[in-house]
Amino acid sequence: MTDDIARFEAVTAGYGGRPVLDGFDLRLRRGAVYALLARNGEGKTTAVRCLLGLEPVAAGRVSLFGLDPWSERTRALARVAYVPEEPDALPGLTAPRLGRTVAGLMPRWEAAIYSAQLDRAGVPRDVPFARLSRGQKAHVELALALASRPDFLVLDDPTLGLDHVARRAFYGELIHELVERGVTVFITSHDIAAIEKIATHVGVLRRGKLALDMEIEALKAGFRRVRFGKHVPMPARPLRVESGLWGVEAVLGDYQPAELESWRQKTGAEVAPMSLEEIFVAVADDKEVA
Amino acid sequence: MRAFLTVFRVTIAGKGGLLLLAAAIGAVPVVVGTQRPELFGFGPLVQTIIWTGILAATFVLGLSLLGDELAAGRLSFFFGRPVPAAAIWGGKVAGGVVVAVAITAASLLPMNFWWPRWDQGPELGPIGLGHLATPVLGVALGMVAGVLIRGRSRWSILDGVALAAVPLLWIDIYAPIETARTHISAIPRLTERQPLRDLLEQRVDLVVSVLVLAAIVGGLAASAAALSVGRASARRAHAAASVTLWSILLPTAACVLVYAHWFLPV
């Protein structure tokens, strides 16, 4: 049995003849918390929609639990829960009625999980969904997803538009649940600081393709920011280079300490680790390598 | 079946306001008739007004069943879960038809029971397919219109051309129907020409029934195509609905046109 929960193979997909994903490959392994990062309009949501069978692919293949999510959507989604970018729950229903509605749609619904999630998030029970705050809506969507007891949770930028406190609470809930049950997660987000705390794997989508796909620890070990004086040749090929009055700053995507150590001592260069956000900016920025 | 019932329940929920409105409209002729008994003679006119109101109300109901959710991106609530497109469509159609029939009953029943000269008598009269067809027609056309209006894709060009053709076709179909009706009213009952009268009536009924049936089938099939092909995408749903609707309605109207011109002038 394959260890892949989902797979994209040379996928091309888009809208109105304009491909957003263009030869996109990705494997999501069981147990991973995979964060797909990209700038706006680069195809994160398109990837999610192809994965859930909401959009067909123009070329290539998507599989979810070994099934084609477009032609076998209901079987493929039986163990999947989805939290959309824009809250899509029925606006006239209160949280308890939404729970009862989703209970009729999801085969593994657990009312106790839903109720506990609503309690923890302090969601009022008598207010229709449309009149909840943006943060409360996000919590209801997350509760609906988690109470479905999925094996695979798909979150499409779920904290978009939330303030810092609400985002922190949302990810707090998510981490709590991930620790409890160990579901496989595919998440797209612009909230990279929060992603850094929960992701096990990170992919960066650029120009329709996966520009980077690594385990987060390997990623952080492999990237370094190096500062040194001008006119000093560097022994490794940098991913990006910027120069200013203060000298040169380079980003290394394949940092080998042994290779760089003697050069660092000789030149007095500063080598510093990078946050996920800095790595993302270095990879996703469209500027070519200097 | 569980998913169908869930969608059905959600569709019905929150439509109580429409029923109250229908009951209020239904009560108007009763109240007016009680105060002004001389208006009893206008029963058929009031009846026509009420049926038109029912068609309009059920059309508006149909508009809200698909178009709003499609435009607001809320269909992913169902399509992002393992719910078959058939259950979503079936639940919405069934829920819509139940509410539409309830609107029809709430609008008509007060007048039928309390206005003594409704259609020459206090009874409702034969409840035939015609009574059921109006609310179903309203829901079916409203559902597909919601998709076409809210989809706003390049398929609007096809919709515009087809919609322009509809009144032209209708004028061409209506002319022989009107002529046939004139003939029917000129033929006395219980004479040796009664069979001719019956034949003409049957043919007029057939033409009208086929048109109404095509509109119902076209509307329902187009909304089904919009959901199964379009899923949560308004543009794809529009394309599917447009192609399905017009490929049913226009050829049917053309056939009816030919029939009306060849077989109605007996």
Interface residues (C-beta under 8 A of the other chain):
Chain A: Y15 G16 R49 L52 G53 L54 E55 R73 T74 R75 A76 L77 A78 V80 A81 Y82 P84 E86 D88 A89 L90 P91 G92 L93 R97 T101 V102 G104 L105 M106 P107 S148
Chain B: R2 A3 L5 T6 R9 V10 A13 G14 G73 R74 L75 S76 F77 F78 F79 G80 R81 P82 V83 P84 R231 A232 S233 R235
